Amino acid sequence: MDISIKQIEQVARLSRILLTDDEKDIFREQLTGILGYIEKLNELDTDNVQPMAYATSLQNVFREDKQESSFARQEILELSPSSAKGFFKVPKILE
C-alpha cells in the first residue's frame, strides 16, 4: 500500500506538527514500508493459532493479597515529632 504525500500532510495537520518536504518524503517511505510489512503479516495462516494474553509462558506472578496486622495507632503517634488528641500535629501553613 502506497501512502501519498497528501495523506502524510493530513496526519501532520491532525498531529499539529510542521513537516518540511524532505521530512514528508521520509515519512511517506517509512509508513509505506510499515504498512507493507503488516500486509505481509496478514498473509500468514493463523486459523489454528490460539490467541495469547502473554508472549511468554509466564502467568500471573503476583503474590496473593492477604490481610496482615499493622502498627498500632498509638505506636505510630509516639514515633512522630508531635501529636495531639490522636492526630499528627504539623506546623500551621496558612494565616
Phi and psi restraints in degrees (range 20) as a CNS / XPLOR table:
assign (resid 1 and name C) (resid 2 and name N)
       (resid 2 and name CA) (resid 2 and name C) 1.0 -95.9 20.0 2
assign (resid 2 and name N) (resid 2 and name CA)
       (resid 2 and name C) (resid 3 and name N) 1.0 133.4 20.0 2
assign (resid 2 and name C) (resid 3 and name N)
       (resid 3 and name CA) (resid 3 and name C) 1.0 -95.1 20.0 2
assign (resid 3 and name N) (resid 3 and name CA)
       (resid 3 and name C) (resid 4 and name N) 1.0 136.1 20.0 2
assign (resid 3 and name C) (resid 4 and name N)
       (resid 4 and name CA) (resid 4 and name C) 1.0 -92.4 20.0 2
assign (resid 4 and name N) (resid 4 and name CA)
       (resid 4 and name C) (resid 5 and name N) 1.0 160.8 20.0 2
assign (resid 4 and name C) (resid 5 and name N)
       (resid 5 and name CA) (resid 5 and name C) 1.0 -61.3 20.0 2
assign (resid 5 and name N) (resid 5 and name CA)
       (resid 5 and name C) (resid 6 and name N) 1.0 -35.5 20.0 2
assign (resid 5 and name C) (resid 6 and name N)
       (resid 6 and name CA) (resid 6 and name C) 1.0 -61.9 20.0 2
assign (resid 6 and name N) (resid 6 and name CA)
       (resid 6 and name C) (resid 7 and name N) 1.0 -40.2 20.0 2
assign (resid 6 and name C) (resid 7 and name N)
       (resid 7 and name CA) (resid 7 and name C) 1.0 -66.7 20.0 2
assign (resid 7 and name N) (resid 7 and name CA)
       (resid 7 and name C) (resid 8 and name N) 1.0 -38.9 20.0 2
assign (resid 7 and name C) (resid 8 and name N)
       (resid 8 and name CA) (resid 8 and name C) 1.0 -63.0 20.0 2
assign (resid 8 and name N) (resid 8 and name CA)
       (resid 8 and name C) (resid 9 and name N) 1.0 -43.0 20.0 2
assign (resid 8 and name C) (resid 9 and name N)
       (resid 9 and name CA) (resid 9 and name C) 1.0 -62.6 20.0 2
assign (resid 9 and name N) (resid 9 and name CA)
       (resid 9 and name C) (resid 10 and name N) 1.0 -37.9 20.0 2
assign (resid 9 and name C) (resid 10 and name N)
       (resid 10 and name CA) (resid 10 and name C) 1.0 -64.9 20.0 2
assign (resid 10 and name N) (resid 10 and name CA)
       (resid 10 and name C) (resid 11 and name N) 1.0 -45.2 20.0 2
assign (resid 10 and name C) (resid 11 and name N)
       (resid 11 and name CA) (resid 11 and name C) 1.0 -64.8 20.0 2
assign (resid 11 and name N) (resid 11 and name CA)
       (resid 11 and name C) (resid 12 and name N) 1.0 -40.7 20.0 2
assign (resid 11 and name C) (resid 12 and name N)
       (resid 12 and name CA) (resid 12 and name C) 1.0 -63.4 20.0 2
assign (resid 12 and name N) (resid 12 and name CA)
       (resid 12 and name C) (resid 13 and name N) 1.0 -41.0 20.0 2
assign (resid 12 and name C) (resid 13 and name N)
       (resid 13 and name CA) (resid 13 and name C) 1.0 -64.1 20.0 2
assign (resid 13 and name N) (resid 13 and name CA)
       (resid 13 and name C) (resid 14 and name N) 1.0 -44.0 20.0 2
assign (resid 13 and name C) (resid 14 and name N)
       (resid 14 and name CA) (resid 14 and name C) 1.0 -65.5 20.0 2
assign (resid 14 and name N) (resid 14 and name CA)
       (resid 14 and name C) (resid 15 and name N) 1.0 -30.6 20.0 2
assign (resid 14 and name C) (resid 15 and name N)
       (resid 15 and name CA) (resid 15 and name C) 1.0 -85.3 20.0 2
assign (resid 15 and name N) (resid 15 and name CA)
       (resid 15 and name C) (resid 16 and name N) 1.0 -6.0 20.0 2
assign (resid 15 and name C) (resid 16 and name N)
       (resid 16 and name CA) (resid 16 and name C) 1.0 60.1 20.0 2
assign (resid 16 and name N) (resid 16 and name CA)
       (resid 16 and name C) (resid 17 and name N) 1.0 42.7 20.0 2
assign (resid 16 and name C) (resid 17 and name N)
       (resid 17 and name CA) (resid 17 and name C) 1.0 -122.6 20.0 2
assign (resid 17 and name N) (resid 17 and name CA)
       (resid 17 and name C) (resid 18 and name N) 1.0 148.2 20.0 2
assign (resid 17 and name C) (resid 18 and name N)
       (resid 18 and name CA) (resid 18 and name C) 1.0 -100.6 20.0 2
assign (resid 18 and name N) (resid 18 and name CA)
       (resid 18 and name C) (resid 19 and name N) 1.0 130.5 20.0 2
assign (resid 18 and name C) (resid 19 and name N)
       (resid 19 and name CA) (resid 19 and name C) 1.0 -120.6 20.0 2
assign (resid 19 and name N) (resid 19 and name CA)
       (resid 19 and name C) (resid 20 and name N) 1.0 140.8 20.0 2
assign (resid 19 and name C) (resid 20 and name N)
       (resid 20 and name CA) (resid 20 and name C) 1.0 -77.9 20.0 2
assign (resid 20 and name N) (resid 20 and name CA)
       (resid 20 and name C) (resid 21 and name N) 1.0 169.1 20.0 2
assign (resid 20 and name C) (resid 21 and name N)
       (resid 21 and name CA) (resid 21 and name C) 1.0 -61.8 20.0 2
assign (resid 21 and name N) (resid 21 and name CA)
       (resid 21 and name C) (resid 22 and name N) 1.0 -37.5 20.0 2
assign (resid 21 and name C) (resid 22 and name N)
       (resid 22 and name CA) (resid 22 and name C) 1.0 -64.3 20.0 2
assign (resid 22 and name N) (resid 22 and name CA)
       (resid 22 and name C) (resid 23 and name N) 1.0 -42.2 20.0 2
assign (resid 22 and name C) (resid 23 and name N)
       (resid 23 and name CA) (resid 23 and name C) 1.0 -65.6 20.0 2
assign (resid 23 and name N) (resid 23 and name CA)
       (resid 23 and name C) (resid 24 and name N) 1.0 -37.5 20.0 2
assign (resid 23 and name C) (resid 24 and name N)
       (resid 24 and name CA) (resid 24 and name C) 1.0 -61.4 20.0 2
assign (resid 24 and name N) (resid 24 and name CA)
       (resid 24 and name C) (resid 25 and name N) 1.0 -42.1 20.0 2
assign (resid 24 and name C) (resid 25 and name N)
       (resid 25 and name CA) (resid 25 and name C) 1.0 -64.8 20.0 2
assign (resid 25 and name N) (resid 25 and name CA)
       (resid 25 and name C) (resid 26 and name N) 1.0 -42.7 20.0 2
assign (resid 25 and name C) (resid 26 and name N)
       (resid 26 and name CA) (resid 26 and name C) 1.0 -62.3 20.0 2
assign (resid 26 and name N) (resid 26 and name CA)
       (resid 26 and name C) (resid 27 and name N) 1.0 -48.1 20.0 2
assign (resid 26 and name C) (resid 27 and name N)
       (resid 27 and name CA) (resid 27 and name C) 1.0 -65.4 20.0 2
assign (resid 27 and name N) (resid 27 and name CA)
       (resid 27 and name C) (resid 28 and name N) 1.0 -36.4 20.0 2
assign (resid 27 and name C) (resid 28 and name N)
       (resid 28 and name CA) (resid 28 and name C) 1.0 -61.9 20.0 2
assign (resid 28 and name N) (resid 28 and name CA)
       (resid 28 and name C) (resid 29 and name N) 1.0 -45.0 20.0 2
assign (resid 28 and name C) (resid 29 and name N)
       (resid 29 and name CA) (resid 29 and name C) 1.0 -64.0 20.0 2
assign (resid 29 and name N) (resid 29 and name CA)
       (resid 29 and name C) (resid 30 and name N) 1.0 -44.1 20.0 2
assign (resid 29 and name C) (resid 30 and name N)
       (resid 30 and name CA) (resid 30 and name C) 1.0 -65.7 20.0 2
assign (resid 30 and name N) (resid 30 and name CA)
       (resid 30 and name C) (resid 31 and name N) 1.0 -45.1 20.0 2
assign (resid 30 and name C) (resid 31 and name N)
       (resid 31 and name CA) (resid 31 and name C) 1.0 -67.9 20.0 2
assign (resid 31 and name N) (resid 31 and name CA)
       (resid 31 and name C) (resid 32 and name N) 1.0 -36.0 20.0 2
assign (resid 31 and name C) (resid 32 and name N)
       (resid 32 and name CA) (resid 32 and name C) 1.0 -62.2 20.0 2
assign (resid 32 and name N) (resid 32 and name CA)
       (resid 32 and name C) (resid 33 and name N) 1.0 -41.8 20.0 2
assign (resid 32 and name C) (resid 33 and name N)
       (resid 33 and name CA) (resid 33 and name C) 1.0 -63.8 20.0 2
assign (resid 33 and name N) (resid 33 and name CA)
       (resid 33 and name C) (resid 34 and name N) 1.0 -42.5 20.0 2
assign (resid 33 and name C) (resid 34 and name N)
       (resid 34 and name CA) (resid 34 and name C) 1.0 -63.3 20.0 2
assign (resid 34 and name N) (resid 34 and name CA)
       (resid 34 and name C) (resid 35 and name N) 1.0 -47.9 20.0 2
assign (resid 34 and name C) (resid 35 and name N)
       (resid 35 and name CA) (resid 35 and name C) 1.0 -66.0 20.0 2
assign (resid 35 and name N) (resid 35 and name CA)
       (resid 35 and name C) (resid 36 and name N) 1.0 -32.9 20.0 2
assign (resid 35 and name C) (resid 36 and name N)
       (resid 36 and name CA) (resid 36 and name C) 1.0 -64.1 20.0 2
assign (resid 36 and name N) (resid 36 and name CA)
       (resid 36 and name C) (resid 37 and name N) 1.0 -39.4 20.0 2
assign (resid 36 and name C) (resid 37 and name N)
       (resid 37 and name CA) (resid 37 and name C) 1.0 -66.6 20.0 2
assign (resid 37 and name N) (resid 37 and name CA)
       (resid 37 and name C) (resid 38 and name N) 1.0 -39.6 20.0 2
assign (resid 37 and name C) (resid 38 and name N)
       (resid 38 and name CA) (resid 38 and name C) 1.0 -65.0 20.0 2
assign (resid 38 and name N) (resid 38 and name CA)
       (resid 38 and name C) (resid 39 and name N) 1.0 -40.0 20.0 2
assign (resid 38 and name C) (resid 39 and name N)
       (resid 39 and name CA) (resid 39 and name C) 1.0 -61.4 20.0 2
assign (resid 39 and name N) (resid 39 and name CA)
       (resid 39 and name C) (resid 40 and name N) 1.0 -38.8 20.0 2
assign (resid 39 and name C) (resid 40 and name N)
       (resid 40 and name CA) (resid 40 and name C) 1.0 -64.3 20.0 2
assign (resid 40 and name N) (resid 40 and name CA)
       (resid 40 and name C) (resid 41 and name N) 1.0 -40.5 20.0 2
assign (resid 40 and name C) (resid 41 and name N)
       (resid 41 and name CA) (resid 41 and name C) 1.0 -65.4 20.0 2
assign (resid 41 and name N) (resid 41 and name CA)
       (resid 41 and name C) (resid 42 and name N) 1.0 -34.0 20.0 2
assign (resid 41 and name C) (resid 42 and name N)
       (resid 42 and name CA) (resid 42 and name C) 1.0 -67.5 20.0 2
assign (resid 42 and name N) (resid 42 and name CA)
       (resid 42 and name C) (resid 43 and name N) 1.0 -17.2 20.0 2
assign (resid 42 and name C) (resid 43 and name N)
       (resid 43 and name CA) (resid 43 and name C) 1.0 -77.1 20.0 2
assign (resid 43 and name N) (resid 43 and name CA)
       (resid 43 and name C) (resid 44 and name N) 1.0 -15.3 20.0 2
assign (resid 43 and name C) (resid 44 and name N)
       (resid 44 and name CA) (resid 44 and name C) 1.0 -67.5 20.0 2
assign (resid 44 and name N) (resid 44 and name CA)
       (resid 44 and name C) (resid 45 and name N) 1.0 143.7 20.0 2
assign (resid 44 and name C) (resid 45 and name N)
       (resid 45 and name CA) (resid 45 and name C) 1.0 -85.8 20.0 2
assign (resid 45 and name N) (resid 45 and name CA)
       (resid 45 and name C) (resid 46 and name N) 1.0 108.5 20.0 2
assign (resid 45 and name C) (resid 46 and name N)
       (resid 46 and name CA) (resid 46 and name C) 1.0 -115.2 20.0 2
assign (resid 46 and name N) (resid 46 and name CA)
       (resid 46 and name C) (resid 47 and name N) 1.0 22.6 20.0 2
assign (resid 46 and name C) (resid 47 and name N)
       (resid 47 and name CA) (resid 47 and name C) 1.0 -63.5 20.0 2
assign (resid 47 and name N) (resid 47 and name CA)
       (resid 47 and name C) (resid 48 and name N) 1.0 -37.9 20.0 2
assign (resid 47 and name C) (resid 48 and name N)
       (resid 48 and name CA) (resid 48 and name C) 1.0 -99.7 20.0 2
assign (resid 48 and name N) (resid 48 and name CA)
       (resid 48 and name C) (resid 49 and name N) 1.0 17.7 20.0 2
assign (resid 48 and name C) (resid 49 and name N)
       (resid 49 and name CA) (resid 49 and name C) 1.0 -103.0 20.0 2
assign (resid 49 and name N) (resid 49 and name CA)
       (resid 49 and name C) (resid 50 and name N) 1.0 125.0 20.0 2
assign (resid 49 and name C) (resid 50 and name N)
       (resid 50 and name CA) (resid 50 and name C) 1.0 -77.7 20.0 2
assign (resid 50 and name N) (resid 50 and name CA)
       (resid 50 and name C) (resid 51 and name N) 1.0 142.0 20.0 2
assign (resid 50 and name C) (resid 51 and name N)
       (resid 51 and name CA) (resid 51 and name C) 1.0 -63.8 20.0 2
assign (resid 51 and name N) (resid 51 and name CA)
       (resid 51 and name C) (resid 52 and name N) 1.0 147.3 20.0 2
assign (resid 51 and name C) (resid 52 and name N)
       (resid 52 and name CA) (resid 52 and name C) 1.0 -118.3 20.0 2
assign (resid 52 and name N) (resid 52 and name CA)
       (resid 52 and name C) (resid 53 and name N) 1.0 146.6 20.0 2
assign (resid 52 and name C) (resid 53 and name N)
       (resid 53 and name CA) (resid 53 and name C) 1.0 -91.8 20.0 2
assign (resid 53 and name N) (resid 53 and name CA)
       (resid 53 and name C) (resid 54 and name N) 1.0 -27.8 20.0 2
assign (resid 53 and name C) (resid 54 and name N)
       (resid 54 and name CA) (resid 54 and name C) 1.0 -131.6 20.0 2
assign (resid 54 and name N) (resid 54 and name CA)
       (resid 54 and name C) (resid 55 and name N) 1.0 150.9 20.0 2
assign (resid 54 and name C) (resid 55 and name N)
       (resid 55 and name CA) (resid 55 and name C) 1.0 -80.7 20.0 2
assign (resid 55 and name N) (resid 55 and name CA)
       (resid 55 and name C) (resid 56 and name N) 1.0 -13.7 20.0 2
assign (resid 55 and name C) (resid 56 and name N)
       (resid 56 and name CA) (resid 56 and name C) 1.0 -117.8 20.0 2
assign (resid 56 and name N) (resid 56 and name CA)
       (resid 56 and name C) (resid 57 and name N) 1.0 174.9 20.0 2
assign (resid 56 and name C) (resid 57 and name N)
       (resid 57 and name CA) (resid 57 and name C) 1.0 -84.1 20.0 2
assign (resid 57 and name N) (resid 57 and name CA)
       (resid 57 and name C) (resid 58 and name N) 1.0 1.6 20.0 2
assign (resid 57 and name C) (resid 58 and name N)
       (resid 58 and name CA) (resid 58 and name C) 1.0 -66.6 20.0 2
assign (resid 58 and name N) (resid 58 and name CA)
       (resid 58 and name C) (resid 59 and name N) 1.0 142.4 20.0 2
assign (resid 58 and name C) (resid 59 and name N)
       (resid 59 and name CA) (resid 59 and name C) 1.0 -107.8 20.0 2
assign (resid 59 and name N) (resid 59 and name CA)
       (resid 59 and name C) (resid 60 and name N) 1.0 -168.3 20.0 2
assign (resid 59 and name C) (resid 60 and name N)
       (resid 60 and name CA) (resid 60 and name C) 1.0 -56.7 20.0 2
assign (resid 60 and name N) (resid 60 and name CA)
       (resid 60 and name C) (resid 61 and name N) 1.0 119.8 20.0 2
assign (resid 60 and name C) (resid 61 and name N)
       (resid 61 and name CA) (resid 61 and name C) 1.0 -105.5 20.0 2
assign (resid 61 and name N) (resid 61 and name CA)
       (resid 61 and name C) (resid 62 and name N) 1.0 13.5 20.0 2
assign (resid 61 and name C) (resid 62 and name N)
       (resid 62 and name CA) (resid 62 and name C) 1.0 -79.1 20.0 2
assign (resid 62 and name N) (resid 62 and name CA)
       (resid 62 and name C) (resid 63 and name N) 1.0 149.6 20.0 2
assign (resid 62 and name C) (resid 63 and name N)
       (resid 63 and name CA) (resid 63 and name C) 1.0 -77.1 20.0 2
assign (resid 63 and name N) (resid 63 and name CA)
       (resid 63 and name C) (resid 64 and name N) 1.0 161.3 20.0 2
assign (resid 63 and name C) (resid 64 and name N)
       (resid 64 and name CA) (resid 64 and name C) 1.0 -70.4 20.0 2
assign (resid 64 and name N) (resid 64 and name CA)
       (resid 64 and name C) (resid 65 and name N) 1.0 138.0 20.0 2
assign (resid 64 and name C) (resid 65 and name N)
       (resid 65 and name CA) (resid 65 and name C) 1.0 -79.7 20.0 2
assign (resid 65 and name N) (resid 65 and name CA)
       (resid 65 and name C) (resid 66 and name N) 1.0 115.0 20.0 2
assign (resid 65 and name C) (resid 66 and name N)
       (resid 66 and name CA) (resid 66 and name C) 1.0 -122.1 20.0 2
assign (resid 66 and name N) (resid 66 and name CA)
       (resid 66 and name C) (resid 67 and name N) 1.0 144.3 20.0 2
assign (resid 66 and name C) (resid 67 and name N)
       (resid 67 and name CA) (resid 67 and name C) 1.0 -80.5 20.0 2
assign (resid 67 and name N) (resid 67 and name CA)
       (resid 67 and name C) (resid 68 and name N) 1.0 129.2 20.0 2
assign (resid 67 and name C) (resid 68 and name N)
       (resid 68 and name CA) (resid 68 and name C) 1.0 -126.9 20.0 2
assign (resid 68 and name N) (resid 68 and name CA)
       (resid 68 and name C) (resid 69 and name N) 1.0 158.5 20.0 2
assign (resid 68 and name C) (resid 69 and name N)
       (resid 69 and name CA) (resid 69 and name C) 1.0 -71.5 20.0 2
assign (resid 69 and name N) (resid 69 and name CA)
       (resid 69 and name C) (resid 70 and name N) 1.0 152.7 20.0 2
assign (resid 69 and name C) (resid 70 and name N)
       (resid 70 and name CA) (resid 70 and name C) 1.0 -116.9 20.0 2
assign (resid 70 and name N) (resid 70 and name CA)
       (resid 70 and name C) (resid 71 and name N) 1.0 -178.0 20.0 2
assign (resid 70 and name C) (resid 71 and name N)
       (resid 71 and name CA) (resid 71 and name C) 1.0 -72.9 20.0 2
assign (resid 71 and name N) (resid 71 and name CA)
       (resid 71 and name C) (resid 72 and name N) 1.0 151.3 20.0 2
assign (resid 71 and name C) (resid 72 and name N)
       (resid 72 and name CA) (resid 72 and name C) 1.0 -71.4 20.0 2
assign (resid 72 and name N) (resid 72 and name CA)
       (resid 72 and name C) (resid 73 and name N) 1.0 145.3 20.0 2
assign (resid 72 and name C) (resid 73 and name N)
       (resid 73 and name CA) (resid 73 and name C) 1.0 -56.8 20.0 2
assign (resid 73 and name N) (resid 73 and name CA)
       (resid 73 and name C) (resid 74 and name N) 1.0 -46.1 20.0 2
assign (resid 73 and name C) (resid 74 and name N)
       (resid 74 and name CA) (resid 74 and name C) 1.0 -64.0 20.0 2
assign (resid 74 and name N) (resid 74 and name CA)
       (resid 74 and name C) (resid 75 and name N) 1.0 -35.2 20.0 2
assign (resid 74 and name C) (resid 75 and name N)
       (resid 75 and name CA) (resid 75 and name C) 1.0 -63.7 20.0 2
assign (resid 75 and name N) (resid 75 and name CA)
       (resid 75 and name C) (resid 76 and name N) 1.0 -42.3 20.0 2
assign (resid 75 and name C) (resid 76 and name N)
       (resid 76 and name CA) (resid 76 and name C) 1.0 -68.0 20.0 2
assign (resid 76 and name N) (resid 76 and name CA)
       (resid 76 and name C) (resid 77 and name N) 1.0 -43.2 20.0 2
assign (resid 76 and name C) (resid 77 and name N)
       (resid 77 and name CA) (resid 77 and name C) 1.0 -63.1 20.0 2
assign (resid 77 and name N) (resid 77 and name CA)
       (resid 77 and name C) (resid 78 and name N) 1.0 -33.3 20.0 2
assign (resid 77 and name C) (resid 78 and name N)
       (resid 78 and name CA) (resid 78 and name C) 1.0 -68.4 20.0 2
assign (resid 78 and name N) (resid 78 and name CA)
       (resid 78 and name C) (resid 79 and name N) 1.0 -25.2 20.0 2
assign (resid 78 and name C) (resid 79 and name N)
       (resid 79 and name CA) (resid 79 and name C) 1.0 -80.6 20.0 2
assign (resid 79 and name N) (resid 79 and name CA)
       (resid 79 and name C) (resid 80 and name N) 1.0 -17.7 20.0 2
assign (resid 79 and name C) (resid 80 and name N)
       (resid 80 and name CA) (resid 80 and name C) 1.0 -77.8 20.0 2
assign (resid 80 and name N) (resid 80 and name CA)
       (resid 80 and name C) (resid 81 and name N) 1.0 154.7 20.0 2
assign (resid 80 and name C) (resid 81 and name N)
       (resid 81 and name CA) (resid 81 and name C) 1.0 -63.4 20.0 2
assign (resid 81 and name N) (resid 81 and name CA)
       (resid 81 and name C) (resid 82 and name N) 1.0 -33.0 20.0 2
assign (resid 81 and name C) (resid 82 and name N)
       (resid 82 and name CA) (resid 82 and name C) 1.0 -153.5 20.0 2
assign (resid 82 and name N) (resid 82 and name CA)
       (resid 82 and name C) (resid 83 and name N) 1.0 137.1 20.0 2
assign (resid 82 and name C) (resid 83 and name N)
       (resid 83 and name CA) (resid 83 and name C) 1.0 -146.3 20.0 2
assign (resid 83 and name N) (resid 83 and name CA)
       (resid 83 and name C) (resid 84 and name N) 1.0 157.5 20.0 2
assign (resid 83 and name C) (resid 84 and name N)
       (resid 84 and name CA) (resid 84 and name C) 1.0 -152.3 20.0 2
assign (resid 84 and name N) (resid 84 and name CA)
       (resid 84 and name C) (resid 85 and name N) 1.0 131.0 20.0 2
assign (resid 84 and name C) (resid 85 and name N)
       (resid 85 and name CA) (resid 85 and name C) 1.0 54.1 20.0 2
assign (resid 85 and name N) (resid 85 and name CA)
       (resid 85 and name C) (resid 86 and name N) 1.0 38.2 20.0 2
assign (resid 85 and name C) (resid 86 and name N)
       (resid 86 and name CA) (resid 86 and name C) 1.0 83.5 20.0 2
assign (resid 86 and name N) (resid 86 and name CA)
       (resid 86 and name C) (resid 87 and name N) 1.0 11.7 20.0 2
assign (resid 86 and name C) (resid 87 and name N)
       (resid 87 and name CA) (resid 87 and name C) 1.0 -127.7 20.0 2
assign (resid 87 and name N) (resid 87 and name CA)
       (resid 87 and name C) (resid 88 and name N) 1.0 158.6 20.0 2
assign (resid 87 and name C) (resid 88 and name N)
       (resid 88 and name CA) (resid 88 and name C) 1.0 -72.2 20.0 2
assign (resid 88 and name N) (resid 88 and name CA)
       (resid 88 and name C) (resid 89 and name N) 1.0 138.4 20.0 2
assign (resid 88 and name C) (resid 89 and name N)
       (resid 89 and name CA) (resid 89 and name C) 1.0 -104.5 20.0 2
assign (resid 89 and name N) (resid 89 and name CA)
       (resid 89 and name C) (resid 90 and name N) 1.0 124.4 20.0 2
assign (resid 89 and name C) (resid 90 and name N)
       (resid 90 and name CA) (resid 90 and name C) 1.0 -122.5 20.0 2
assign (resid 90 and name N) (resid 90 and name CA)
       (resid 90 and name C) (resid 91 and name N) 1.0 159.6 20.0 2
assign (resid 90 and name C) (resid 91 and name N)
       (resid 91 and name CA) (resid 91 and name C) 1.0 -65.0 20.0 2
assign (resid 91 and name N) (resid 91 and name CA)
       (resid 91 and name C) (resid 92 and name N) 1.0 147.2 20.0 2
assign (resid 91 and name C) (resid 92 and name N)
       (resid 92 and name CA) (resid 92 and name C) 1.0 -72.0 20.0 2
assign (resid 92 and name N) (resid 92 and name CA)
       (resid 92 and name C) (resid 93 and name N) 1.0 132.7 20.0 2
assign (resid 92 and name C) (resid 93 and name N)
       (resid 93 and name CA) (resid 93 and name C) 1.0 -114.1 20.0 2
assign (resid 93 and name N) (resid 93 and name CA)
       (resid 93 and name C) (resid 94 and name N) 1.0 -11.7 20.0 2
assign (resid 93 and name C) (resid 94 and name N)
       (resid 94 and name CA) (resid 94 and name C) 1.0 -114.3 20.0 2
assign (resid 94 and name N) (resid 94 and name CA)
       (resid 94 and name C) (resid 95 and name N) 1.0 145.6 20.0 2
